[in-house]
Amino acid sequence: MATTLKDVAEKCSVHISTASRVLNKKENFQISSNTRKRIFAAAKELNYHPNQNARALRLKA
């Protein structure tokens, strides 16, 4: 089963939207550098890759 954004968020004990904003590199989102590093490390550890089909549907592209 593929790793989801929810899995990454749960591993870091953050909300899904927080993990999403960090992984999508939102510039105007203020979060501590420690939390940002934890989210990127968890994504790498869990081998998280965004689902491109779902992303295309969401962005309507």
C-alpha distance matrix in Angstrom:
0.0 3.8 6.6 9.1 12.8 13.1 11.3 13.9 16.6 16.2 16.4 19.6 21.0 21.6 21.3 18.6 21.5 22.8 19.7 19.6 23.3 23.1 20.4 22.3 25.5 27.6 31.1 32.8 30.3 31.9 29.7 30.7 29.9 28.6 25.9 25.1 24.8 22.5 20.1 20.1 19.7 16.7 15.1 16.1 15.1 11.5 11.5 11.3 12.3 13.5 12.5 15.9 16.2 15.8 18.1 20.7 20.8 21.4 24.0 25.5 25.9
3.8 0.0 3.8 6.3 9.9 11.1 9.7 11.5 14.5 14.9 15.0 17.7 19.4 19.6 19.2 16.2 18.8 20.0 16.7 16.4 20.0 19.7 16.8 18.7 21.8 24.0 27.5 29.3 27.0 28.7 26.8 27.8 26.9 25.9 23.2 22.1 21.9 19.9 17.2 17.0 17.1 14.3 12.0 13.3 13.0 9.4 8.8 7.8 8.6 9.7 9.2 12.7 13.7 13.2 15.0 17.8 18.4 18.7 21.0 22.7 22.9
6.6 3.8 0.0 3.8 6.9 8.1 6.3 7.7 10.8 11.4 11.4 13.9 15.8 16.0 15.9 13.2 15.9 16.7 13.3 13.6 17.1 16.6 14.0 16.3 19.2 21.4 24.8 26.5 23.9 25.4 23.3 24.2 23.4 22.3 19.5 18.6 18.4 16.3 13.6 13.8 13.8 10.8 8.8 10.7 10.4 6.6 7.0 5.5 7.5 8.9 9.7 13.4 14.9 13.8 14.9 18.1 18.8 18.4 20.6 22.9 23.2
9.1 6.3 3.8 0.0 3.8 5.2 5.2 6.7 8.9 10.1 11.1 13.1 14.3 13.8 13.0 9.9 12.6 13.8 10.8 10.7 14.4 14.6 12.3 14.2 17.3 19.0 22.5 23.9 21.3 23.0 21.2 22.6 22.3 21.5 18.3 17.4 18.0 16.0 12.8 13.6 14.5 11.4 9.3 12.1 12.5 9.1 9.6 6.7 8.0 7.7 8.6 12.2 13.5 11.6 12.5 16.1 16.4 15.4 17.8 20.3 21.1
12.8 9.9 6.9 3.8 0.0 3.8 5.4 5.1 6.2 8.6 10.0 10.9 12.1 10.8 9.8 6.6 9.0 10.1 7.1 7.1 10.8 11.1 9.3 11.4 14.3 15.7 19.2 20.3 17.6 19.3 17.6 19.2 19.2 18.6 15.3 14.3 15.5 13.7 10.2 11.5 13.1 10.3 8.3 11.8 12.8 10.1 10.8 7.5 8.7 7.8 9.7 12.9 14.5 12.1 12.1 15.9 16.3 14.5 16.6 19.6 20.5
13.1 11.1 8.1 5.2 3.8 0.0 3.8 5.5 5.1 6.1 8.6 10.0 10.1 9.4 8.3 5.7 9.2 10.5 8.4 9.3 12.8 13.3 12.3 14.5 17.1 18.0 21.4 22.1 19.0 20.3 18.3 19.8 20.3 19.3 15.7 15.7 16.9 14.5 11.5 13.6 14.7 11.4 10.6 14.1 14.2 11.4 13.1 10.3 12.2 11.4 12.7 16.1 17.2 14.4 14.9 18.6 18.4 16.5 19.1 21.9 23.3
11.3 9.7 6.3 5.2 5.4 3.8 0.0 3.8 5.5 5.2 6.2 8.8 9.8 10.3 10.5 8.8 12.3 12.7 9.9 11.5 14.9 14.5 13.2 16.0 18.4 19.9 23.1 24.1 21.0 21.9 19.4 20.3 20.2 18.7 15.5 15.6 16.0 13.1 10.7 12.6 12.7 9.0 8.8 11.9 11.1 8.2 10.6 8.8 11.6 12.1 13.7 17.2 18.7 16.5 17.1 20.8 21.0 19.5 21.9 24.7 25.7
13.9 11.5 7.7 6.7 5.1 5.5 3.8 0.0 3.8 5.5 5.2 6.5 8.6 8.7 9.6 8.1 11.0 10.4 7.2 9.4 12.3 11.2 10.1 13.4 15.3 17.1 20.0 21.2 18.1 18.8 16.2 16.9 16.6 15.2 12.1 11.9 12.3 9.6 6.9 8.9 9.3 5.9 5.8 9.3 9.2 7.3 9.6 7.6 10.6 11.3 13.9 17.0 19.1 17.0 16.9 20.6 21.4 19.5 21.3 24.5 25.2
16.6 14.5 10.8 8.9 6.2 5.1 5.5 3.8 0.0 3.8 5.5 5.3 5.9 5.1 5.9 5.3 8.4 7.7 5.6 8.5 11.1 10.5 10.7 13.5 15.2 16.2 19.0 19.6 16.2 16.7 14.1 15.2 15.7 14.4 10.8 11.3 12.6 9.9 7.4 10.4 11.4 8.4 9.0 12.6 12.6 11.0 13.3 11.1 13.6 13.5 15.8 18.8 20.6 18.0 17.7 21.5 21.8 19.4 21.3 24.6 25.7
16.2 14.9 11.4 10.1 8.6 6.1 5.2 5.5 3.8 0.0 3.8 5.4 4.9 6.4 7.6 7.9 11.5 11.0 9.4 12.2 14.8 14.2 14.3 17.3 18.9 19.9 22.7 23.1 19.5 19.7 16.8 17.4 18.1 16.1 12.8 14.1 14.9 11.5 9.9 13.1 13.0 9.6 11.0 14.2 13.2 11.5 14.5 12.9 15.9 16.1 18.1 21.4 23.0 20.3 20.5 24.3 24.3 22.2 24.4 27.5 28.8
16.4 15.0 11.4 11.1 10.0 8.6 6.2 5.2 5.5 3.8 0.0 3.8 5.6 8.0 10.3 10.6 13.8 12.5 10.3 13.5 15.8 14.4 14.3 17.7 18.9 20.5 23.0 23.8 20.3 20.1 16.9 16.8 16.8 14.3 11.6 12.9 12.7 9.1 8.4 11.1 10.2 6.8 9.2 11.8 10.2 9.3 12.7 12.0 15.4 16.5 18.9 22.2 24.2 22.0 22.0 25.8 26.3 24.3 26.2 29.4 30.3
19.6 17.7 13.9 13.1 10.9 10.0 8.8 6.5 5.3 5.4 3.8 0.0 3.8 5.5 8.7 9.9 12.3 10.2 8.6 12.2 13.8 12.0 12.8 16.2 16.8 18.1 20.2 20.8 17.3 16.7 13.3 13.0 13.3 10.9 8.0 9.8 10.1 6.5 6.2 9.7 9.3 7.0 9.6 12.3 11.6 11.5 14.4 13.4 16.5 17.3 20.1 23.0 25.2 22.9 22.3 26.1 26.7 24.4 25.9 29.3 30.2
21.0 19.4 15.8 14.3 12.1 10.1 9.8 8.6 5.9 4.9 5.6 3.8 0.0 3.8 6.9 9.2 11.8 10.1 9.6 13.2 14.6 13.7 15.0 18.0 18.7 19.3 21.4 21.4 17.6 16.9 13.8 13.9 15.1 12.9 9.7 12.0 13.1 9.8 9.4 13.1 13.1 10.7 12.9 15.9 15.1 14.5 17.5 16.1 19.0 19.3 21.7 24.7 26.5 23.8 23.4 27.2 27.4 24.8 26.6 29.9 31.3
21.6 19.6 16.0 13.8 10.8 9.4 10.3 8.7 5.1 6.4 8.0 5.5 3.8 0.0 3.8 6.5 8.3 6.4 6.8 10.2 11.3 10.9 12.6 15.2 15.8 16.0 18.2 17.9 14.2 13.9 11.1 12.1 13.8 12.4 8.7 10.5 12.5 10.1 8.7 12.4 13.5 11.5 12.8 16.2 16.2 15.5 17.9 15.8 18.1 17.7 20.3 22.9 24.7 21.8 21.0 24.8 24.9 22.0 23.6 27.1 28.5
21.3 19.2 15.9 13.0 9.8 8.3 10.5 9.6 5.9 7.6 10.3 8.7 6.9 3.8 0.0 3.8 5.4 5.2 6.6 8.7 10.1 11.0 12.6 14.4 15.6 15.2 17.8 17.3 13.7 14.2 12.3 14.3 16.1 15.4 11.6 12.6 15.2 13.1 10.9 14.3 16.0 13.7 14.1 17.8 18.2 16.8 18.9 16.2 17.9 16.8 18.8 21.3 22.7 19.5 18.9 22.5 22.2 19.2 21.0 24.3 26.1
18.6 16.2 13.2 9.9 6.6 5.7 8.8 8.1 5.3 7.9 10.6 9.9 9.2 6.5 3.8 0.0 3.8 5.4 5.2 6.1 8.7 10.0 10.6 12.1 14.1 14.1 17.2 17.2 14.0 15.3 13.8 16.1 17.3 16.9 13.1 13.1 15.5 13.7 10.7 13.4 15.4 13.0 12.4 16.2 17.0 15.1 16.6 13.5 14.8 13.2 15.1 17.6 18.9 15.7 15.2 18.8 18.6 15.7 17.7 21.0 22.6
21.5 18.8 15.9 12.6 9.0 9.2 12.3 11.0 8.4 11.5 13.8 12.3 11.8 8.3 5.4 3.8 0.0 3.8 5.5 4.9 6.1 8.6 9.9 10.3 12.1 11.2 14.3 13.9 10.9 12.8 12.1 15.1 16.5 17.0 13.3 12.8 15.9 14.9 11.8 14.2 16.9 15.2 14.3 17.9 19.3 17.8 18.7 15.4 16.0 13.9 15.9 17.7 19.0 15.8 14.5 17.9 17.8 14.4 15.9 19.3 21.0
22.8 20.0 16.7 13.8 10.1 10.5 12.7 10.4 7.7 11.0 12.5 10.2 10.1 6.4 5.2 5.4 3.8 0.0 3.8 5.4 5.2 6.3 8.6 9.9 10.6 10.0 12.6 12.4 8.9 10.0 8.6 11.3 12.8 13.3 9.7 9.3 12.6 11.8 9.1 11.8 14.5 13.3 13.0 16.4 17.9 17.0 18.2 15.3 16.4 15.0 17.7 19.5 21.4 18.5 16.9 20.3 20.7 17.4 18.4 22.0 23.3
19.7 16.7 13.3 10.8 7.1 8.4 9.9 7.2 5.6 9.4 10.3 8.6 9.6 6.8 6.6 5.2 5.5 3.8 0.0 3.8 5.5 5.2 6.1 8.5 9.8 10.6 13.5 14.3 11.1 12.3 10.4 12.4 12.8 12.9 9.4 8.3 10.8 9.8 6.4 8.8 11.4 10.0 9.3 12.8 14.3 13.4 14.4 11.6 12.8 12.0 14.9 17.0 19.2 16.7 15.2 18.8 19.6 16.8 17.9 21.5 22.4
19.6 16.4 13.6 10.7 7.1 9.3 11.5 9.4 8.5 12.2 13.5 12.2 13.2 10.2 8.7 6.1 4.9 5.4 3.8 0.0 3.8 5.5 5.2 6.0 8.4 8.8 12.4 13.3 10.8 13.1 12.3 14.8 15.2 15.9 12.6 10.8 13.4 13.1 9.4 10.7 13.8 12.6 10.8 14.1 16.2 14.9 15.1 11.7 11.8 9.9 12.6 14.1 16.2 13.7 11.8 15.3 16.1 13.2 14.1 17.7 18.6
23.3 20.0 17.1 14.4 10.8 12.8 14.9 12.3 11.1 14.8 15.8 13.8 14.6 11.3 10.1 8.7 6.1 5.2 5.5 3.8 0.0 3.8 5.6 5.2 6.1 5.4 8.8 9.5 7.2 9.8 9.7 12.7 13.3 14.8 11.9 9.8 13.0 13.5 10.3 11.4 14.9 14.5 13.0 16.0 18.4 17.7 17.8 14.6 14.5 12.8 15.6 16.4 18.7 16.3 13.8 16.9 18.0 14.8 14.8 18.6 19.3
23.1 19.7 16.6 14.6 11.1 13.3 14.5 11.2 10.5 14.2 14.4 12.0 13.7 10.9 11.0 10.0 8.6 6.3 5.2 5.5 3.8 0.0 3.8 5.4 5.0 6.3 8.8 10.4 7.9 9.5 8.4 10.5 10.2 11.7 9.1 6.4 9.3 10.3 7.4 8.0 11.6 11.9 10.7 13.3 15.8 15.8 15.9 13.3 13.8 13.0 16.3 17.4 20.2 18.2 15.7 18.9 20.5 17.6 17.5 21.3 21.6
20.4 16.8 14.0 12.3 9.3 12.3 13.2 10.1 10.7 14.3 14.3 12.8 15.0 12.6 12.6 10.6 9.9 8.6 6.1 5.2 5.6 3.8 0.0 3.8 5.3 7.9 10.9 13.2 11.3 13.2 12.1 13.8 12.9 14.0 11.6 8.6 10.3 11.1 7.7 7.0 10.7 10.8 8.5 10.9 13.8 13.5 12.9 10.2 10.1 9.5 13.0 14.1 17.1 15.5 13.1 16.4 18.3 15.9 15.9 19.5 19.4
22.3 18.7 16.3 14.2 11.4 14.5 16.0 13.4 13.5 17.3 17.7 16.2 18.0 15.2 14.4 12.1 10.3 9.9 8.5 6.0 5.2 5.4 3.8 0.0 3.8 5.7 9.1 11.5 10.5 13.3 13.3 15.6 15.0 16.7 14.5 11.3 13.5 14.7 11.4 10.7 14.4 14.6 12.0 14.2 17.4 16.8 15.8 12.7 11.6 9.9 13.0 13.1 16.0 14.5 11.4 14.1 16.2 13.7 13.0 16.7 16.5
25.5 21.8 19.2 17.3 14.3 17.1 18.4 15.3 15.2 18.9 18.9 16.8 18.7 15.8 15.6 14.1 12.1 10.6 9.8 8.4 6.1 5.0 5.3 3.8 0.0 3.8 6.0 9.0 8.5 10.9 11.2 13.3 12.4 14.8 13.2 9.7 12.0 14.1 11.5 10.6 14.4 15.3 13.4 15.1 18.4 18.6 17.7 15.1 14.4 13.4 16.6 16.6 19.6 18.2 15.1 17.5 19.7 17.1 16.0 19.7 19.3
27.6 24.0 21.4 19.0 15.7 18.0 19.9 17.1 16.2 19.9 20.5 18.1 19.3 16.0 15.2 14.1 11.2 10.0 10.6 8.8 5.4 6.3 7.9 5.7 3.8 0.0 3.8 5.8 5.8 9.0 10.4 13.3 13.4 16.1 14.2 11.3 14.3 16.1 13.6 13.5 17.3 18.0 16.3 18.5 21.5 21.4 20.8 17.9 17.2 15.6 18.4 18.2 20.8 19.0 15.7 18.0 19.7 16.6 15.4 19.1 19.2
31.1 27.5 24.8 22.5 19.2 21.4 23.1 20.0 19.0 22.7 23.0 20.2 21.4 18.2 17.8 17.2 14.3 12.6 13.5 12.4 8.8 8.8 10.9 9.1 6.0 3.8 0.0 3.8 5.6 8.0 10.2 12.7 12.7 16.0 14.9 12.1 15.0 17.4 15.6 15.3 18.9 20.2 18.8 20.6 23.7 24.1 23.5 21.0 20.4 19.0 22.0 21.6 24.3 22.7 19.3 21.3 23.1 20.1 18.5 22.0 21.9
32.8 29.3 26.5 23.9 20.3 22.1 24.1 21.2 19.6 23.1 23.8 20.8 21.4 17.9 17.3 17.2 13.9 12.4 14.3 13.3 9.5 10.4 13.2 11.5 9.0 5.8 3.8 0.0 3.8 6.3 9.5 12.6 13.6 16.8 15.5 13.5 16.8 18.8 17.1 17.6 21.1 22.0 21.0 23.2 26.0 26.2 26.0 23.3 22.9 21.2 24.0 23.8 26.1 24.1 20.9 22.9 24.2 20.8 19.5 23.0 23.4
30.3 27.0 23.9 21.3 17.6 19.0 21.0 18.1 16.2 19.5 20.3 17.3 17.6 14.2 13.7 14.0 10.9 8.9 11.1 10.8 7.2 7.9 11.3 10.5 8.5 5.8 5.6 3.8 0.0 3.8 6.4 9.9 11.4 14.1 12.3 10.7 14.3 15.8 14.1 15.2 18.6 19.1 18.5 21.0 23.4 23.5 23.8 21.1 21.2 19.7 22.6 23.0 25.3 22.9 20.1 22.7 23.7 20.3 19.6 23.2 24.0
31.9 28.7 25.4 23.0 19.3 20.3 21.9 18.8 16.7 19.7 20.1 16.7 16.9 13.9 14.2 15.3 12.8 10.0 12.3 13.1 9.8 9.5 13.2 13.3 10.9 9.0 8.0 6.3 3.8 0.0 3.8 6.9 9.2 11.8 10.6 9.8 13.3 14.9 14.0 15.5 18.4 19.2 19.3 21.6 23.6 24.2 24.9 22.6 23.2 22.2 25.3 26.0 28.4 26.1 23.4 26.1 27.2 23.7 23.2 26.9 27.7
29.7 26.8 23.3 21.2 17.6 18.3 19.4 16.2 14.1 16.8 16.9 13.3 13.8 11.1 12.3 13.8 12.1 8.6 10.4 12.3 9.7 8.4 12.1 13.3 11.2 10.4 10.2 9.5 6.4 3.8 0.0 3.8 6.4 8.4 6.9 6.8 10.3 11.4 11.0 12.9 15.4 16.1 16.8 19.1 20.7 21.4 22.6 20.5 21.7 21.2 24.4 25.7 28.2 25.8 23.5 26.6 27.7 24.4 24.3 28.1 28.7
30.7 27.8 24.2 22.6 19.2 19.8 20.3 16.9 15.2 17.4 16.8 13.0 13.9 12.1 14.3 16.1 15.1 11.3 12.4 14.8 12.7 10.5 13.8 15.6 13.3 13.3 12.7 12.6 9.9 6.9 3.8 0.0 3.8 5.3 5.4 6.3 8.7 10.0 10.9 12.7 14.4 15.6 16.9 18.7 20.0 21.4 22.7 21.3 22.9 22.9 26.4 27.8 30.6 28.4 26.1 29.3 30.6 27.5 27.4 31.2 31.7
29.9 26.9 23.4 22.3 19.2 20.3 20.2 16.6 15.7 18.1 16.8 13.3 15.1 13.8 16.1 17.3 16.5 12.8 12.8 15.2 13.3 10.2 12.9 15.0 12.4 13.4 12.7 13.6 11.4 9.2 6.4 3.8 0.0 3.8 5.5 4.9 6.1 8.6 9.9 10.6 12.1 14.2 15.4 16.5 18.1 19.9 20.9 19.9 21.4 22.0 25.6 26.9 30.0 28.2 25.8 29.0 30.7 27.8 27.5 31.4 31.4
28.6 25.9 22.3 21.5 18.6 19.3 18.7 15.2 14.4 16.1 14.3 10.9 12.9 12.4 15.4 16.9 17.0 13.3 12.9 15.9 14.8 11.7 14.0 16.7 14.8 16.1 16.0 16.8 14.1 11.8 8.4 5.3 3.8 0.0 3.8 5.4 5.2 6.3 8.8 10.1 10.5 12.3 14.4 15.5 16.3 18.2 19.8 19.2 21.4 22.3 25.9 27.7 30.7 28.8 26.9 30.2 31.8 29.0 29.2 33.0 33.2
25.9 23.2 19.5 18.3 15.3 15.7 15.5 12.1 10.8 12.8 11.6 8.0 9.7 8.7 11.6 13.1 13.3 9.7 9.4 12.6 11.9 9.1 11.6 14.5 13.2 14.2 14.9 15.5 12.3 10.6 6.9 5.4 5.5 3.8 0.0 3.8 5.4 5.0 6.2 8.7 9.8 10.5 12.3 14.3 15.1 16.3 18.1 16.9 19.1 19.6 23.1 25.1 27.8 25.7 23.9 27.4 28.7 25.8 26.3 30.1 30.6
25.1 22.1 18.6 17.4 14.3 15.7 15.6 11.9 11.3 14.1 12.9 9.8 12.0 10.5 12.6 13.1 12.8 9.3 8.3 10.8 9.8 6.4 8.6 11.3 9.7 11.3 12.1 13.5 10.7 9.8 6.8 6.3 4.9 5.4 3.8 0.0 3.8 5.5 5.3 6.4 8.7 10.0 10.8 12.5 14.3 15.5 16.5 15.2 16.8 17.3 20.9 22.5 25.5 23.6 21.5 24.8 26.5 23.7 23.8 27.6 27.7
24.8 21.9 18.4 18.0 15.5 16.9 16.0 12.3 12.6 14.9 12.7 10.1 13.1 12.5 15.2 15.5 15.9 12.6 10.8 13.4 13.0 9.3 10.3 13.5 12.0 14.3 15.0 16.8 14.3 13.3 10.3 8.7 6.1 5.2 5.4 3.8 0.0 3.8 5.5 5.2 6.0 8.5 9.9 10.6 12.0 14.1 15.1 14.7 16.7 18.0 21.7 23.4 26.6 25.2 23.2 26.5 28.4 26.0 26.2 29.9 29.7
22.5 19.9 16.3 16.0 13.7 14.5 13.1 9.6 9.9 11.5 9.1 6.5 9.8 10.1 13.1 13.7 14.9 11.8 9.8 13.1 13.5 10.3 11.1 14.7 14.1 16.1 17.4 18.8 15.8 14.9 11.4 10.0 8.6 6.3 5.0 5.5 3.8 0.0 3.8 5.6 5.1 6.1 8.6 9.9 10.3 12.0 13.9 13.5 16.2 17.6 21.1 23.3 26.2 24.5 23.1 26.7 28.2 25.8 26.5 30.2 30.3
20.1 17.2 13.6 12.8 10.2 11.5 10.7 6.9 7.4 9.9 8.4 6.2 9.4 8.7 10.9 10.7 11.8 9.1 6.4 9.4 10.3 7.4 7.7 11.4 11.5 13.6 15.6 17.1 14.1 14.0 11.0 10.9 9.9 8.8 6.2 5.3 5.5 3.8 0.0 3.8 5.4 5.1 6.1 8.6 9.8 10.5 12.0 10.7 13.1 14.0 17.5 19.7 22.6 20.8 19.4 22.9 24.4 22.1 22.8 26.4 26.6
20.1 17.0 13.8 13.6 11.5 13.6 12.6 8.9 10.4 13.1 11.1 9.7 13.1 12.4 14.3 13.4 14.2 11.8 8.8 10.7 11.4 8.0 7.0 10.7 10.6 13.5 15.3 17.6 15.2 15.5 12.9 12.7 10.6 10.1 8.7 6.4 5.2 5.6 3.8 0.0 3.8 5.5 5.1 6.2 8.6 10.0 10.4 9.6 11.5 13.0 16.8 18.6 21.8 20.6 18.9 22.2 24.2 22.2 22.6 26.1 25.8
19.7 17.1 13.8 14.5 13.1 14.7 12.7 9.3 11.4 13.0 10.2 9.3 13.1 13.5 16.0 15.4 16.9 14.5 11.4 13.8 14.9 11.6 10.7 14.4 14.4 17.3 18.9 21.1 18.6 18.4 15.4 14.4 12.1 10.5 9.8 8.7 6.0 5.1 5.4 3.8 0.0 3.8 5.5 5.1 6.0 8.5 9.7 10.2 12.9 15.2 18.7 20.8 24.0 23.0 21.7 25.1 27.0 25.2 25.9 29.3 28.9
16.7 14.3 10.8 11.4 10.3 11.4 9.0 5.9 8.4 9.6 6.8 7.0 10.7 11.5 13.7 13.0 15.2 13.3 10.0 12.6 14.5 11.9 10.8 14.6 15.3 18.0 20.2 22.0 19.1 19.2 16.1 15.6 14.2 12.3 10.5 10.0 8.5 6.1 5.1 5.5 3.8 0.0 3.8 5.4 5.0 5.9 8.2 8.3 11.7 13.7 16.9 19.6 22.4 21.1 20.3 23.9 25.4 23.7 24.8 28.1 28.1
15.1 12.0 8.8 9.3 8.3 10.6 8.8 5.8 9.0 11.0 9.2 9.6 12.9 12.8 14.1 12.4 14.3 13.0 9.3 10.8 13.0 10.7 8.5 12.0 13.4 16.3 18.8 21.0 18.5 19.3 16.8 16.9 15.4 14.4 12.3 10.8 9.9 8.6 6.1 5.1 5.5 3.8 0.0 3.8 5.5 5.3 5.9 5.0 8.0 10.1 13.4 15.9 18.9 17.8 16.9 20.4 22.1 20.7 21.6 24.8 24.7
16.1 13.3 10.7 12.1 11.8 14.1 11.9 9.3 12.6 14.2 11.8 12.3 15.9 16.2 17.8 16.2 17.9 16.4 12.8 14.1 16.0 13.3 10.9 14.2 15.1 18.5 20.6 23.2 21.0 21.6 19.1 18.7 16.5 15.5 14.3 12.5 10.6 9.9 8.6 6.2 5.1 5.4 3.8 0.0 3.8 5.5 4.9 6.3 8.9 11.9 15.1 17.3 20.5 20.0 19.1 22.3 24.4 23.3 24.0 27.0 26.4
15.1 13.0 10.4 12.5 12.8 14.2 11.1 9.2 12.6 13.2 10.2 11.6 15.1 16.2 18.2 17.0 19.3 17.9 14.3 16.2 18.4 15.8 13.8 17.4 18.4 21.5 23.7 26.0 23.4 23.6 20.7 20.0 18.1 16.3 15.1 14.3 12.0 10.3 9.8 8.6 6.0 5.0 5.5 3.8 0.0 3.8 5.5 7.8 11.2 14.3 17.1 19.7 22.6 22.0 21.6 24.9 26.6 25.6 26.7 29.7 29.3
11.5 9.4 6.6 9.1 10.1 11.4 8.2 7.3 11.0 11.5 9.3 11.5 14.5 15.5 16.8 15.1 17.8 17.0 13.4 14.9 17.7 15.8 13.5 16.8 18.6 21.4 24.1 26.2 23.5 24.2 21.4 21.4 19.9 18.2 16.3 15.5 14.1 12.0 10.5 10.0 8.5 5.9 5.3 5.5 3.8 0.0 3.8 5.5 9.1 12.0 14.3 17.4 19.9 19.1 19.2 22.5 23.9 23.1 24.6 27.4 27.3
11.5 8.8 7.0 9.6 10.8 13.1 10.6 9.6 13.3 14.5 12.7 14.4 17.5 17.9 18.9 16.6 18.7 18.2 14.4 15.1 17.8 15.9 12.9 15.8 17.7 20.8 23.5 26.0 23.8 24.9 22.6 22.7 20.9 19.8 18.1 16.5 15.1 13.9 12.0 10.4 9.7 8.2 5.9 4.9 5.5 3.8 0.0 3.8 6.5 10.0 12.3 14.9 17.7 17.5 17.4 20.4 22.3 21.8 23.0 25.6 25.0
11.3 7.8 5.5 6.7 7.5 10.3 8.8 7.6 11.1 12.9 12.0 13.4 16.1 15.8 16.2 13.5 15.4 15.3 11.6 11.7 14.6 13.3 10.2 12.7 15.1 17.9 21.0 23.3 21.1 22.6 20.5 21.3 19.9 19.2 16.9 15.2 14.7 13.5 10.7 9.6 10.2 8.3 5.0 6.3 7.8 5.5 3.8 0.0 3.8 6.6 9.3 12.1 14.8 14.2 14.0 17.2 18.9 18.2 19.4 22.2 21.8
12.3 8.6 7.5 8.0 8.7 12.2 11.6 10.6 13.6 15.9 15.4 16.5 19.0 18.1 17.9 14.8 16.0 16.4 12.8 11.8 14.5 13.8 10.1 11.6 14.4 17.2 20.4 22.9 21.2 23.2 21.7 22.9 21.4 21.4 19.1 16.8 16.7 16.2 13.1 11.5 12.9 11.7 8.0 8.9 11.2 9.1 6.5 3.8 0.0 3.8 6.5 8.6 11.7 11.7 11.1 14.0 16.1 15.8 16.7 19.2 18.5
13.5 9.7 8.9 7.7 7.8 11.4 12.1 11.3 13.5 16.1 16.5 17.3 19.3 17.7 16.8 13.2 13.9 15.0 12.0 9.9 12.8 13.0 9.5 9.9 13.4 15.6 19.0 21.2 19.7 22.2 21.2 22.9 22.0 22.3 19.6 17.3 18.0 17.6 14.0 13.0 15.2 13.7 10.1 11.9 14.3 12.0 10.0 6.6 3.8 0.0 3.8 5.9 8.8 8.2 7.4 10.6 12.5 12.0 13.0 15.6 15.2
12.5 9.2 9.7 8.6 9.7 12.7 13.7 13.9 15.8 18.1 18.9 20.1 21.7 20.3 18.8 15.1 15.9 17.7 14.9 12.6 15.6 16.3 13.0 13.0 16.6 18.4 22.0 24.0 22.6 25.3 24.4 26.4 25.6 25.9 23.1 20.9 21.7 21.1 17.5 16.8 18.7 16.9 13.4 15.1 17.1 14.3 12.3 9.3 6.5 3.8 0.0 3.8 5.6 5.5 6.2 8.7 10.2 10.7 12.2 14.0 13.8
15.9 12.7 13.4 12.2 12.9 16.1 17.2 17.0 18.8 21.4 22.2 23.0 24.7 22.9 21.3 17.6 17.7 19.5 17.0 14.1 16.4 17.4 14.1 13.1 16.6 18.2 21.6 23.8 23.0 26.0 25.7 27.8 26.9 27.7 25.1 22.5 23.4 23.3 19.7 18.6 20.8 19.6 15.9 17.3 19.7 17.4 14.9 12.1 8.6 5.9 3.8 0.0 3.8 5.5 4.9 6.1 8.6 9.7 10.3 11.7 10.7
16.2 13.7 14.9 13.5 14.5 17.2 18.7 19.1 20.6 23.0 24.2 25.2 26.5 24.7 22.7 18.9 19.0 21.4 19.2 16.2 18.7 20.2 17.1 16.0 19.6 20.8 24.3 26.1 25.3 28.4 28.2 30.6 30.0 30.7 27.8 25.5 26.6 26.2 22.6 21.8 24.0 22.4 18.9 20.5 22.6 19.9 17.7 14.8 11.7 8.8 5.6 3.8 0.0 3.8 5.4 5.2 6.4 8.7 10.0 10.3 9.9
15.8 13.2 13.8 11.6 12.1 14.4 16.5 17.0 18.0 20.3 22.0 22.9 23.8 21.8 19.5 15.7 15.8 18.5 16.7 13.7 16.3 18.2 15.5 14.5 18.2 19.0 22.7 24.1 22.9 26.1 25.8 28.4 28.2 28.8 25.7 23.6 25.2 24.5 20.8 20.6 23.0 21.1 17.8 20.0 22.0 19.1 17.5 14.2 11.7 8.2 5.5 5.5 3.8 0.0 3.8 5.5 5.1 6.1 8.6 9.6 10.5
18.1 15.0 14.9 12.5 12.1 14.9 17.1 16.9 17.7 20.5 22.0 22.3 23.4 21.0 18.9 15.2 14.5 16.9 15.2 11.8 13.8 15.7 13.1 11.4 15.1 15.7 19.3 20.9 20.1 23.4 23.5 26.1 25.8 26.9 23.9 21.5 23.2 23.1 19.4 18.9 21.7 20.3 16.9 19.1 21.6 19.2 17.4 14.0 11.1 7.4 6.2 4.9 5.4 3.8 0.0 3.8 5.4 5.0 6.1 8.2 8.6
20.7 17.8 18.1 16.1 15.9 18.6 20.8 20.6 21.5 24.3 25.8 26.1 27.2 24.8 22.5 18.8 17.9 20.3 18.8 15.3 16.9 18.9 16.4 14.1 17.5 18.0 21.3 22.9 22.7 26.1 26.6 29.3 29.0 30.2 27.4 24.8 26.5 26.7 22.9 22.2 25.1 23.9 20.4 22.3 24.9 22.5 20.4 17.2 14.0 10.6 8.7 6.1 5.2 5.5 3.8 0.0 3.8 5.4 5.2 5.6 5.2
20.8 18.4 18.8 16.4 16.3 18.4 21.0 21.4 21.8 24.3 26.3 26.7 27.4 24.9 22.2 18.6 17.8 20.7 19.6 16.1 18.0 20.5 18.3 16.2 19.7 19.7 23.1 24.2 23.7 27.2 27.7 30.6 30.7 31.8 28.7 26.5 28.4 28.2 24.4 24.2 27.0 25.4 22.1 24.4 26.6 23.9 22.3 18.9 16.1 12.5 10.2 8.6 6.4 5.1 5.4 3.8 0.0 3.8 5.5 4.9 6.8
21.4 18.7 18.4 15.4 14.5 16.5 19.5 19.5 19.4 22.2 24.3 24.4 24.8 22.0 19.2 15.7 14.4 17.4 16.8 13.2 14.8 17.6 15.9 13.7 17.1 16.6 20.1 20.8 20.3 23.7 24.4 27.5 27.8 29.0 25.8 23.7 26.0 25.8 22.1 22.2 25.2 23.7 20.7 23.3 25.6 23.1 21.8 18.2 15.8 12.0 10.7 9.7 8.7 6.1 5.0 5.4 3.8 0.0 3.8 5.5 8.0
24.0 21.0 20.6 17.8 16.6 19.1 21.9 21.3 21.3 24.4 26.2 25.9 26.6 23.6 21.0 17.7 15.9 18.4 17.9 14.1 14.8 17.5 15.9 13.0 16.0 15.4 18.5 19.5 19.6 23.2 24.3 27.4 27.5 29.2 26.3 23.8 26.2 26.5 22.8 22.6 25.9 24.8 21.6 24.0 26.7 24.6 23.0 19.4 16.7 13.0 12.2 10.3 10.0 8.6 6.1 5.2 5.5 3.8 0.0 3.8 5.4
25.5 22.7 22.9 20.3 19.6 21.9 24.7 24.5 24.6 27.5 29.4 29.3 29.9 27.1 24.3 21.0 19.3 22.0 21.5 17.7 18.6 21.3 19.5 16.7 19.7 19.1 22.0 23.0 23.2 26.9 28.1 31.2 31.4 33.0 30.1 27.6 29.9 30.2 26.4 26.1 29.3 28.1 24.8 27.0 29.7 27.4 25.6 22.2 19.2 15.6 14.0 11.7 10.3 9.6 8.2 5.6 4.9 5.5 3.8 0.0 3.8
25.9 22.9 23.2 21.1 20.5 23.3 25.7 25.2 25.7 28.8 30.3 30.2 31.3 28.5 26.1 22.6 21.0 23.3 22.4 18.6 19.3 21.6 19.4 16.5 19.3 19.2 21.9 23.4 24.0 27.7 28.7 31.7 31.4 33.2 30.6 27.7 29.7 30.3 26.6 25.8 28.9 28.1 24.7 26.4 29.3 27.3 25.0 21.8 18.5 15.2 13.8 10.7 9.9 10.5 8.6 5.2 6.8 8.0 5.4 3.8 0.0
